[in-house]
């Protein structure tokens, strides 16, 4: 499976963890950071802070199970300090993981679904898309609340 899984996919997980850190550092400099993190796009949705926490967890969740490594847990409180510390914790766990280590198939739960996926399918069709989904929901919550953030913050590529 490592032959089918590109190292670019593993590096993409790490890259988007860095993008989360960038956004959180910008947010941490704002006096209203707590208000922004509490925003929900709809009453039955996760708040922005928890979406960041879940996105960070998906960085670990993408690489740790197929590499047979333990994952750090989401902090109980989601503020800039705890989320930035969580980014560092997850980064330290996933930094040494290479494409050659992410070989093990993964059995997991997705909502109410019980899935068994190859490492390639697990990372590319479940974990990385979920990570980006939760980053997007956090980004949307910040935008909705009026925080000045743009596509360049999200992907680190655009320049305006």
LUMVEX-639659 format. One record per atom (N, C-alpha, C): x, y, z; residue in three letters; residue number from 1. Coordinates in Angstrom, 1 decimal, padded with zeros to 4 digits, always signed. Layout:
east / north / up / resn / resi
X / Y / Z / ALA / NUM
...
***
This chain:
east / north / up / resn / resi
+000.8 / -001.2 / +000.0 / UNK / 1
+000.0 / +000.0 / +000.0 / UNK / 1
+000.8 / +001.3 / +000.0 / UNK / 1
+002.0 / +001.2 / +000.6 / UNK / 2
+002.9 / +002.4 / +000.6 / UNK / 2
+003.3 / +002.7 / -000.9 / UNK / 2
+003.3 / +001.7 / -001.8 / UNK / 3
+003.6 / +001.9 / -003.2 / UNK / 3
+002.5 / +002.8 / -003.8 / UNK / 3
+001.3 / +002.6 / -003.4 / UNK / 4
+000.2 / +003.3 / -004.0 / UNK / 4
+000.0 / +004.7 / -003.3 / UNK / 4
+000.4 / +004.8 / -002.1 / UNK / 5
+000.2 / +006.0 / -001.3 / UNK / 5
+001.4 / +007.0 / -001.5 / UNK / 5
+001.2 / +008.1 / -002.0 / UNK / 6
+002.2 / +009.1 / -002.3 / UNK / 6
+002.7 / +009.8 / -001.1 / UNK / 6
+004.0 / +010.1 / -001.0 / UNK / 7
+004.4 / +010.9 / +000.2 / UNK / 7
+003.8 / +012.2 / +000.2 / UNK / 7
+003.4 / +012.7 / -001.0 / UNK / 8
+002.7 / +014.0 / -001.1 / UNK / 8
+001.4 / +014.0 / -000.2 / UNK / 8
+000.7 / +012.9 / -000.1 / UNK / 9
-000.5 / +012.8 / +000.7 / UNK / 9
-000.1 / +013.0 / +002.2 / UNK / 9
+000.9 / +012.3 / +002.6 / UNK / 10
+001.4 / +012.4 / +004.0 / UNK / 10
+001.8 / +013.8 / +004.3 / UNK / 10
+002.6 / +014.4 / +003.4 / UNK / 11
+003.0 / +015.8 / +003.5 / UNK / 11
+001.8 / +016.8 / +003.5 / UNK / 11
+000.8 / +016.5 / +002.8 / UNK / 12
-000.4 / +017.3 / +002.8 / UNK / 12
-001.1 / +017.4 / +004.1 / UNK / 12
-001.1 / +016.3 / +004.8 / UNK / 13
-001.7 / +016.3 / +006.2 / UNK / 13
-000.8 / +017.2 / +007.1 / UNK / 13
+000.5 / +017.1 / +007.0 / UNK / 14
+001.4 / +018.0 / +007.8 / UNK / 14
+001.2 / +019.4 / +007.4 / UNK / 14
+001.1 / +019.7 / +006.1 / UNK / 15
+001.0 / +021.0 / +005.6 / UNK / 15
-000.3 / +021.7 / +006.1 / UNK / 15
-001.4 / +021.0 / +006.1 / UNK / 16
-002.6 / +021.6 / +006.6 / UNK / 16
-002.6 / +021.8 / +008.1 / UNK / 16
-001.9 / +021.0 / +008.8 / UNK / 17
-001.7 / +021.2 / +010.2 / UNK / 17
-001.0 / +022.6 / +010.4 / UNK / 17
+000.0 / +022.8 / +009.6 / UNK / 18
+000.7 / +024.1 / +009.6 / UNK / 18
-000.2 / +025.3 / +009.3 / UNK / 18
-001.2 / +025.1 / +008.4 / UNK / 19
-002.1 / +026.2 / +008.0 / UNK / 19
-003.0 / +026.5 / +009.2 / UNK / 19
-003.4 / +025.4 / +009.9 / UNK / 20
-004.3 / +025.6 / +011.1 / UNK / 20
-003.5 / +026.5 / +012.1 / UNK / 20
-002.2 / +026.1 / +012.3 / UNK / 21
-001.4 / +026.9 / +013.3 / UNK / 21
-001.3 / +028.3 / +012.8 / UNK / 21
-001.1 / +028.6 / +011.6 / UNK / 22
-001.0 / +030.0 / +011.1 / UNK / 22
-002.3 / +030.7 / +011.4 / UNK / 22
-003.4 / +030.1 / +011.1 / UNK / 23
-004.7 / +030.8 / +011.4 / UNK / 23
-004.9 / +031.0 / +012.9 / UNK / 23
-004.6 / +030.0 / +013.7 / UNK / 24
-004.7 / +030.2 / +015.2 / UNK / 24
-003.8 / +031.3 / +015.7 / UNK / 24
-002.6 / +031.4 / +015.2 / UNK / 25
-001.6 / +032.4 / +015.6 / UNK / 25
-002.2 / +033.8 / +015.3 / UNK / 25
-002.8 / +033.9 / +014.1 / UNK / 26
-003.4 / +035.2 / +013.8 / UNK / 26
-004.6 / +035.5 / +014.7 / UNK / 26
-005.4 / +034.5 / +015.0 / UNK / 27
-006.5 / +034.7 / +015.8 / UNK / 27
-006.1 / +035.0 / +017.2 / UNK / 27
-005.0 / +034.4 / +017.7 / UNK / 28
-004.6 / +034.6 / +019.1 / UNK / 28
-004.2 / +036.1 / +019.3 / UNK / 28
-003.8 / +036.8 / +018.3 / UNK / 29
-003.4 / +038.2 / +018.4 / UNK / 29
-004.7 / +039.1 / +018.5 / UNK / 29
-005.8 / +038.6 / +018.3 / UNK / 30
-007.1 / +039.4 / +018.3 / UNK / 30
-007.7 / +039.3 / +019.7 / UNK / 30
-008.1 / +040.5 / +020.2 / UNK / 31
-008.7 / +040.6 / +021.5 / UNK / 31
-010.1 / +039.8 / +021.6 / UNK / 31
-010.7 / +039.6 / +020.5 / UNK / 32
-012.0 / +038.9 / +020.5 / UNK / 32
-011.9 / +037.4 / +020.1 / UNK / 32
-010.7 / +036.8 / +020.2 / UNK / 33
-010.5 / +035.4 / +019.8 / UNK / 33
-011.5 / +034.5 / +020.5 / UNK / 33
-011.8 / +034.7 / +021.8 / UNK / 34
-012.7 / +033.8 / +022.4 / UNK / 34
-014.1 / +033.9 / +021.8 / UNK / 34
-014.5 / +035.0 / +021.4 / UNK / 35
-015.9 / +035.2 / +020.7 / UNK / 35
-015.8 / +034.5 / +019.4 / UNK / 35
-014.8 / +034.6 / +018.6 / UNK / 36
-014.7 / +034.0 / +017.3 / UNK / 36
-014.7 / +032.5 / +017.5 / UNK / 36
-014.0 / +031.9 / +018.5 / UNK / 37
-014.0 / +030.5 / +018.6 / UNK / 37
-015.3 / +029.9 / +019.1 / UNK / 37
-016.2 / +030.7 / +019.7 / UNK / 38
-017.5 / +030.2 / +020.1 / UNK / 38
-018.6 / +030.3 / +019.1 / UNK / 38
-018.3 / +030.8 / +017.9 / UNK / 39
-019.3 / +030.9 / +016.8 / UNK / 39
-019.7 / +029.6 / +016.3 / UNK / 39
-021.0 / +029.4 / +016.1 / UNK / 40
-021.6 / +028.3 / +015.4 / UNK / 40
-022.3 / +028.8 / +014.1 / UNK / 40
-022.1 / +028.1 / +013.0 / UNK / 41
-022.8 / +028.5 / +011.8 / UNK / 41
-024.2 / +028.1 / +011.8 / UNK / 41
-024.6 / +027.1 / +012.6 / UNK / 42
-026.0 / +026.7 / +012.8 / UNK / 42
-026.1 / +026.2 / +014.2 / UNK / 42
-027.3 / +026.2 / +014.8 / UNK / 43
-027.4 / +025.8 / +016.2 / UNK / 43
-026.9 / +024.3 / +016.5 / UNK / 43
-027.1 / +023.5 / +015.5 / UNK / 44
-026.8 / +022.1 / +015.7 / UNK / 44
-025.4 / +021.7 / +015.2 / UNK / 44
-024.5 / +022.7 / +014.9 / UNK / 45
-023.2 / +022.5 / +014.4 / UNK / 45
-022.2 / +022.7 / +015.5 / UNK / 45
-021.0 / +022.2 / +015.3 / UNK / 46
-019.9 / +022.4 / +016.3 / UNK / 46
-019.4 / +023.8 / +016.2 / UNK / 46
-019.0 / +024.4 / +017.3 / UNK / 47
-018.5 / +025.7 / +017.3 / UNK / 47
-017.1 / +025.8 / +016.6 / UNK / 47
-016.6 / +027.0 / +016.3 / UNK / 48
-015.4 / +027.2 / +015.5 / UNK / 48
-014.2 / +026.5 / +016.3 / UNK / 48
-014.1 / +026.8 / +017.6 / UNK / 49
-013.0 / +026.2 / +018.3 / UNK / 49
-013.0 / +024.7 / +018.3 / UNK / 49
-014.1 / +024.1 / +018.4 / UNK / 50
-014.1 / +022.6 / +018.4 / UNK / 50
-013.8 / +022.1 / +017.0 / UNK / 50
-014.3 / +022.8 / +015.9 / UNK / 51
-013.9 / +022.5 / +014.6 / UNK / 51
-012.4 / +022.5 / +014.4 / UNK / 51
-011.7 / +023.5 / +014.9 / UNK / 52
-010.3 / +023.5 / +014.9 / UNK / 52
-009.7 / +022.3 / +015.6 / UNK / 52
-010.2 / +022.0 / +016.8 / UNK / 53
-009.7 / +020.8 / +017.5 / UNK / 53
-009.9 / +019.5 / +016.7 / UNK / 53
-011.0 / +019.4 / +016.1 / UNK / 54
-011.3 / +018.1 / +015.3 / UNK / 54
-010.4 / +018.1 / +014.1 / UNK / 54
-010.2 / +019.2 / +013.5 / UNK / 55
-009.3 / +019.3 / +012.3 / UNK / 55
-007.8 / +018.9 / +012.7 / UNK / 55
-007.4 / +019.4 / +013.9 / UNK / 56
-006.1 / +019.1 / +014.4 / UNK / 56
-006.0 / +017.6 / +014.7 / UNK / 56
-007.1 / +017.0 / +015.3 / UNK / 57
-007.1 / +015.6 / +015.6 / UNK / 57
-007.0 / +014.8 / +014.4 / UNK / 57
-007.7 / +015.3 / +013.3 / UNK / 58
-007.6 / +014.5 / +012.0 / UNK / 58
-006.2 / +014.4 / +011.4 / UNK / 58
-005.3 / +015.4 / +011.8 / UNK / 59
-004.0 / +015.3 / +011.3 / UNK / 59
-003.3 / +014.0 / +011.9 / UNK / 59
-003.6 / +013.8 / +013.2 / UNK / 60
-003.1 / +012.6 / +013.9 / UNK / 60
-003.9 / +011.4 / +013.5 / UNK / 60
-005.2 / +011.6 / +013.3 / UNK / 61
-006.0 / +010.4 / +013.0 / UNK / 61
-005.7 / +009.9 / +011.5 / UNK / 61
-005.2 / +010.8 / +010.7 / UNK / 62
-004.9 / +010.4 / +009.3 / UNK / 62
-003.7 / +009.5 / +009.3 / UNK / 62
-002.7 / +009.8 / +010.1 / UNK / 63
-001.4 / +009.1 / +010.0 / UNK / 63
-001.1 / +008.1 / +011.1 / UNK / 63
-001.7 / +008.3 / +012.3 / UNK / 64
-001.3 / +007.4 / +013.4 / UNK / 64
-001.9 / +006.0 / +013.3 / UNK / 64
-003.2 / +005.8 / +013.0 / UNK / 65
-003.7 / +004.5 / +012.9 / UNK / 65
-003.0 / +003.6 / +011.9 / UNK / 65
-002.8 / +004.1 / +010.6 / UNK / 66
-002.1 / +003.2 / +009.7 / UNK / 66
-000.6 / +003.1 / +009.9 / UNK / 66
-000.1 / +003.9 / +010.8 / UNK / 67
+001.3 / +003.7 / +011.2 / UNK / 67
+001.4 / +003.0 / +012.6 / UNK / 67
+000.2 / +002.6 / +013.1 / UNK / 68
+000.1 / +001.9 / +014.4 / UNK / 68
+000.8 / +002.7 / +015.5 / UNK / 68
+000.4 / +004.0 / +015.6 / UNK / 69
+000.9 / +004.9 / +016.7 / UNK / 69
-000.3 / +005.5 / +017.4 / UNK / 69
-000.1 / +005.8 / +018.7 / UNK / 70
-001.1 / +006.4 / +019.5 / UNK / 70
-001.4 / +007.8 / +019.1 / UNK / 70
-002.6 / +008.3 / +019.4 / UNK / 71
-002.9 / +009.7 / +019.0 / UNK / 71
-003.2 / +010.5 / +020.3 / UNK / 71
-002.8 / +011.8 / +020.3 / UNK / 72
-003.1 / +012.6 / +021.4 / UNK / 72
-004.6 / +013.0 / +021.4 / UNK / 72
-005.2 / +013.2 / +022.5 / UNK / 73
-006.6 / +013.5 / +022.6 / UNK / 73
-006.9 / +015.0 / +022.6 / UNK / 73
-008.1 / +015.4 / +022.1 / UNK / 74
-008.5 / +016.8 / +022.0 / UNK / 74
-008.5 / +017.4 / +023.4 / UNK / 74
-008.0 / +018.6 / +023.6 / UNK / 75
-008.1 / +019.3 / +024.9 / UNK / 75
-009.5 / +019.6 / +025.3 / UNK / 75
-009.8 / +019.5 / +026.6 / UNK / 76
-011.1 / +019.8 / +027.1 / UNK / 76
-011.6 / +021.1 / +026.7 / UNK / 76
-010.8 / +022.1 / +026.8 / UNK / 77
-011.1 / +023.5 / +026.5 / UNK / 77
-010.5 / +023.9 / +025.2 / UNK / 77
-011.2 / +024.6 / +024.4 / UNK / 78
-010.7 / +025.1 / +023.1 / UNK / 78
-010.5 / +026.6 / +023.1 / UNK / 78
-009.3 / +027.0 / +023.4 / UNK / 79
-009.0 / +028.5 / +023.3 / UNK / 79
-007.7 / +028.5 / +022.5 / UNK / 79
-007.2 / +029.6 / +022.1 / UNK / 80
-006.0 / +029.7 / +021.2 / UNK / 80
-004.8 / +029.0 / +021.9 / UNK / 80
-004.6 / +029.2 / +023.2 / UNK / 81
-003.5 / +028.6 / +023.8 / UNK / 81
-003.6 / +027.1 / +023.8 / UNK / 81
-004.7 / +026.5 / +024.1 / UNK / 82
-004.8 / +025.0 / +024.2 / UNK / 82
-004.8 / +024.5 / +022.8 / UNK / 82
-005.4 / +025.2 / +021.8 / UNK / 83
-005.3 / +024.7 / +020.4 / UNK / 83
-003.9 / +024.7 / +019.8 / UNK / 83
-003.2 / +025.8 / +020.1 / UNK / 84
-001.8 / +025.9 / +019.6 / UNK / 84
-001.0 / +024.8 / +020.3 / UNK / 84
-001.2 / +024.6 / +021.5 / UNK / 85
-000.4 / +023.5 / +022.2 / UNK / 85
-000.8 / +022.2 / +021.6 / UNK / 85
-002.0 / +022.0 / +021.3 / UNK / 86
-002.5 / +020.7 / +020.7 / UNK / 86
-001.8 / +020.5 / +019.3 / UNK / 86
-001.7 / +021.6 / +018.5 / UNK / 87
-001.0 / +021.5 / +017.2 / UNK / 87
+000.4 / +021.0 / +017.4 / UNK / 87
+001.1 / +021.6 / +018.4 / UNK / 88
+002.5 / +021.2 / +018.7 / UNK / 88
+002.5 / +019.7 / +019.1 / UNK / 88
+001.6 / +019.3 / +019.9 / UNK / 89
+001.6 / +017.9 / +020.4 / UNK / 89
+001.4 / +016.9 / +019.2 / UNK / 89
+000.4 / +017.3 / +018.4 / UNK / 90
+000.1 / +016.4 / +017.2 / UNK / 90
+001.3 / +016.5 / +016.2 / UNK / 90
+001.9 / +017.6 / +016.0 / UNK / 91
+003.0 / +017.7 / +015.1 / UNK / 91
+004.2 / +016.8 / +015.6 / UNK / 91
+004.4 / +016.8 / +016.9 / UNK / 92
+005.5 / +016.0 / +017.4 / UNK / 92
+005.2 / +014.5 / +017.2 / UNK / 92
+004.0 / +014.1 / +017.2 / UNK / 93
+003.6 / +012.7 / +017.0 / UNK / 93
+003.7 / +012.4 / +015.5 / UNK / 93
+003.3 / +013.2 / +014.6 / UNK / 94
+003.2 / +012.9 / +013.2 / UNK / 94
+004.5 / +013.2 / +012.4 / UNK / 94
+005.3 / +014.2 / +012.9 / UNK / 95
+006.5 / +014.6 / +012.2 / UNK / 95
+007.4 / +013.5 / +011.7 / UNK / 95
+007.7 / +012.5 / +012.5 / UNK / 96
+008.6 / +011.4 / +012.0 / UNK / 96
+007.9 / +010.4 / +011.1 / UNK / 96
+006.6 / +010.4 / +011.0 / UNK / 97
+005.9 / +009.4 / +010.2 / UNK / 97
+006.1 / +009.6 / +008.7 / UNK / 97
+006.6 / +008.6 / +008.0 / UNK / 98
+006.8 / +008.6 / +006.6 / UNK / 98
+005.8 / +007.7 / +005.9 / UNK / 98
+005.8 / +007.9 / +004.6 / UNK / 99
+004.8 / +007.1 / +003.8 / UNK / 99
+005.1 / +005.6 / +003.9 / UNK / 99
+006.3 / +005.2 / +004.1 / UNK / 100
+006.6 / +003.8 / +004.3 / UNK / 100
+006.0 / +003.2 / +005.6 / UNK / 100
+005.7 / +004.0 / +006.5 / UNK / 101
+005.1 / +003.5 / +007.8 / UNK / 101
+003.6 / +003.4 / +007.8 / UNK / 101
+002.9 / +004.1 / +006.9 / UNK / 102
+001.5 / +004.1 / +006.9 / UNK / 102
+000.9 / +003.0 / +005.9 / UNK / 102
+001.0 / +001.8 / +006.5 / UNK / 103
+000.7 / +000.6 / +005.7 / UNK / 103
-000.5 / -000.2 / +006.2 / UNK / 103
-000.8 / +000.0 / +007.5 / UNK / 104
-001.8 / -000.9 / +008.1 / UNK / 104
-003.2 / -000.5 / +007.7 / UNK / 104
-004.0 / -001.5 / +007.4 / UNK / 105
-005.5 / -001.1 / +007.2 / UNK / 105
-006.1 / -000.6 / +008.5 / UNK / 105
-007.1 / +000.1 / +008.3 / UNK / 106
-007.7 / +000.8 / +009.5 / UNK / 106
-009.2 / +000.4 / +009.5 / UNK / 106
-009.6 / -000.1 / +010.7 / UNK / 107
-011.0 / -000.3 / +011.0 / UNK / 107
-011.5 / +000.8 / +011.9 / UNK / 107
-012.5 / +001.5 / +011.6 / UNK / 108
-013.0 / +002.7 / +012.3 / UNK / 108
-014.4 / +003.0 / +012.1 / UNK / 108
-014.9 / +004.0 / +012.9 / UNK / 109
-016.3 / +004.4 / +012.8 / UNK / 109
-016.4 / +005.7 / +012.1 / UNK / 109
-017.3 / +005.9 / +011.2 / UNK / 110
-017.6 / +007.2 / +010.5 / UNK / 110
-019.1 / +007.5 / +010.7 / UNK / 110
-019.4 / +008.3 / +011.7 / UNK / 111
-020.8 / +008.5 / +012.1 / UNK / 111
-021.3 / +007.2 / +012.7 / UNK / 111
-022.3 / +006.6 / +012.1 / UNK / 112
-022.8 / +005.3 / +012.5 / UNK / 112
-022.2 / +004.2 / +011.7 / UNK / 112
-021.4 / +004.5 / +010.7 / UNK / 113
-020.8 / +003.5 / +009.8 / UNK / 113
-019.6 / +002.9 / +010.3 / UNK / 113
-019.5 / +001.5 / +010.2 / UNK / 114
-018.3 / +000.8 / +010.6 / UNK / 114
-017.5 / +000.5 / +009.3 / UNK / 114
-016.3 / +001.0 / +009.2 / UNK / 115
-015.5 / +000.9 / +008.0 / UNK / 115
-014.2 / +000.1 / +008.2 / UNK / 115
-013.8 / -000.6 / +007.2 / UNK / 116
-012.5 / -001.2 / +007.2 / UNK / 116
-011.9 / -000.8 / +005.8 / UNK / 116
-010.8 / +000.0 / +005.9 / UNK / 117
-010.2 / +000.6 / +004.7 / UNK / 117
-008.7 / +000.3 / +004.6 / UNK / 117
-008.2 / +000.2 / +003.4 / UNK / 118
-006.7 / +000.2 / +003.2 / UNK / 118
-006.2 / +001.5 / +003.7 / UNK / 118
-004.9 / +001.6 / +004.0 / UNK / 119
-004.3 / +002.8 / +004.5 / UNK / 119
-004.5 / +003.9 / +003.5 / UNK / 119
-004.3 / +003.6 / +002.2 / UNK / 120
-004.5 / +004.6 / +001.1 / UNK / 120
-005.9 / +005.1 / +001.1 / UNK / 120
-006.9 / +004.3 / +001.1 / UNK / 121
-008.3 / +004.7 / +001.1 / UNK / 121
-008.7 / +005.5 / +002.4 / UNK / 121
-008.2 / +005.0 / +003.5 / UNK / 122
-008.4 / +005.6 / +004.8 / UNK / 122
-007.9 / +007.1 / +004.8 / UNK / 122
-006.7 / +007.3 / +004.4 / UNK / 123
-006.1 / +008.6 / +004.4 / UNK / 123
-006.7 / +009.5 / +003.3 / UNK / 123
-006.8 / +009.0 / +002.1 / UNK / 124
-007.3 / +009.9 / +001.0 / UNK / 124
-008.8 / +010.1 / +000.9 / UNK / 124
-009.5 / +009.1 / +001.3 / UNK / 125
-011.0 / +009.2 / +001.2 / UNK / 125
-011.7 / +009.5 / +002.5 / UNK / 125
-011.1 / +009.4 / +003.6 / UNK / 126
-011.7 / +009.6 / +004.9 / UNK / 126
-011.0 / +010.7 / +005.7 / UNK / 126
-009.8 / +010.4 / +006.1 / UNK / 127
-009.1 / +011.3 / +007.1 / UNK / 127
-008.7 / +012.7 / +006.6 / UNK / 127
-008.0 / +012.8 / +005.4 / UNK / 128
-007.7 / +014.1 / +004.9 / UNK / 128
-008.9 / +014.9 / +004.5 / UNK / 128
-009.9 / +014.3 / +003.8 / UNK / 129
-011.1 / +015.1 / +003.5 / UNK / 129
-011.8 / +015.6 / +004.8 / UNK / 129
-011.8 / +014.8 / +005.8 / UNK / 130
-012.5 / +015.3 / +007.0 / UNK / 130
-011.6 / +016.4 / +007.7 / UNK / 130
-010.3 / +016.3 / +007.7 / UNK / 131
-009.5 / +017.3 / +008.2 / UNK / 131
-009.8 / +018.6 / +007.5 / UNK / 131
-009.8 / +018.6 / +006.2 / UNK / 132
-010.1 / +019.8 / +005.4 / UNK / 132
-011.5 / +020.3 / +005.6 / UNK / 132
-012.5 / +019.4 / +005.8 / UNK / 133
-013.8 / +019.8 / +006.1 / UNK / 133
-013.9 / +020.6 / +007.4 / UNK / 133
-013.2 / +020.1 / +008.4 / UNK / 134
-013.3 / +020.8 / +009.7 / UNK / 134
-012.5 / +022.1 / +009.7 / UNK / 134
-011.4 / +022.2 / +008.9 / UNK / 135
-010.7 / +023.5 / +008.7 / UNK / 135
-011.6 / +024.4 / +008.0 / UNK / 135
-012.3 / +024.0 / +007.0 / UNK / 136
-013.3 / +024.8 / +006.3 / UNK / 136
-014.4 / +025.3 / +007.2 / UNK / 136
-014.9 / +024.5 / +008.0 / UNK / 137
-016.0 / +024.9 / +008.9 / UNK / 137
-015.5 / +025.9 / +009.9 / UNK / 137
-014.3 / +025.8 / +010.4 / UNK / 138
-013.7 / +026.7 / +011.3 / UNK / 138
-013.4 / +028.1 / +010.6 / UNK / 138
-012.9 / +028.0 / +009.4 / UNK / 139
-012.7 / +029.2 / +008.6 / UNK / 139
-014.0 / +029.9 / +008.3 / UNK / 139
-015.0 / +029.2 / +008.0 / UNK / 140
-016.3 / +029.8 / +007.7 / UNK / 140
-016.9 / +030.4 / +009.0 / UNK / 140
-016.7 / +029.8 / +010.1 / UNK / 141
-017.1 / +030.4 / +011.4 / UNK / 141
-016.4 / +031.7 / +011.7 / UNK / 141
-015.1 / +031.7 / +011.4 / UNK / 142
-014.4 / +033.0 / +011.6 / UNK / 142
-014.8 / +034.0 / +010.7 / UNK / 142
-015.0 / +033.7 / +009.4 / UNK / 143
-015.5 / +034.7 / +008.4 / UNK / 143
-016.9 / +035.2 / +008.8 / UNK / 143
-017.8 / +034.3 / +009.2 / UNK / 144
-019.1 / +034.6 / +009.5 / UNK / 144
-019.1 / +035.6 / +010.7 / UNK / 144
-018.2 / +035.5 / +011.6 / UNK / 145
-018.2 / +036.3 / +012.8 / UNK / 145
-017.4 / +037.6 / +012.5 / UNK / 145
-016.9 / +037.8 / +011.4 / UNK / 146
-016.2 / +039.0 / +011.0 / UNK / 146
-014.7 / +039.1 / +011.1 / UNK / 146
-014.1 / +037.9 / +011.4 / UNK / 147
-012.6 / +037.9 / +011.5 / UNK / 147
-012.1 / +038.1 / +010.1 / UNK / 147
-011.0 / +038.9 / +010.0 / UNK / 148
-010.4 / +039.2 / +008.7 / UNK / 148
-009.5 / +038.0 / +008.4 / UNK / 148
-010.0 / +037.2 / +007.5 / UNK / 149
-009.2 / +036.0 / +007.1 / UNK / 149
-009.5 / +035.8 / +005.6 / UNK / 149
-008.6 / +035.3 / +004.8 / UNK / 150
-008.8 / +035.0 / +003.4 / UNK / 150
-008.3 / +033.7 / +003.0 / UNK / 150
-008.4 / +033.5 / +001.7 / UNK / 151
-008.0 / +032.2 / +001.1 / UNK / 151
-006.5 / +032.0 / +001.3 / UNK / 151
-005.7 / +033.1 / +001.3 / UNK / 152
-004.2 / +033.0 / +001.5 / UNK / 152
-003.9 / +032.4 / +002.8 / UNK / 152
-004.8 / +032.7 / +003.9 / UNK / 153
-004.6 / +032.1 / +005.2 / UNK / 153
-004.9 / +030.6 / +005.2 / UNK / 153
-005.9 / +030.3 / +004.4 / UNK / 154
-006.3 / +028.9 / +004.3 / UNK / 154
-005.3 / +028.0 / +003.6 / UNK / 154
-004.9 / +028.4 / +002.5 / UNK / 155
-004.0 / +027.5 / +001.7 / UNK / 155
-002.5 / +027.9 / +001.7 / UNK / 155
-002.2 / +029.1 / +002.1 / UNK / 156
-000.8 / +029.6 / +002.1 / UNK / 156
-000.2 / +029.8 / +000.7 / UNK / 156
-001.1 / +029.8 / -000.3 / UNK / 157
-000.6 / +029.9 / -001.7 / UNK / 157
-001.1 / +031.2 / -002.4 / UNK / 157
-002.3 / +031.5 / -002.1 / UNK / 158
-002.9 / +032.7 / -002.8 / UNK / 158
-002.2 / +034.0 / -002.2 / UNK / 158
-002.1 / +034.9 / -003.1 / UNK / 159
-001.6 / +036.2 / -002.7 / UNK / 159
-002.5 / +037.3 / -003.3 / UNK / 159
-003.0 / +038.2 / -002.4 / UNK / 160
-003.9 / +039.2 / -002.8 / UNK / 160
-003.4 / +040.5 / -002.4 / UNK / 160
***
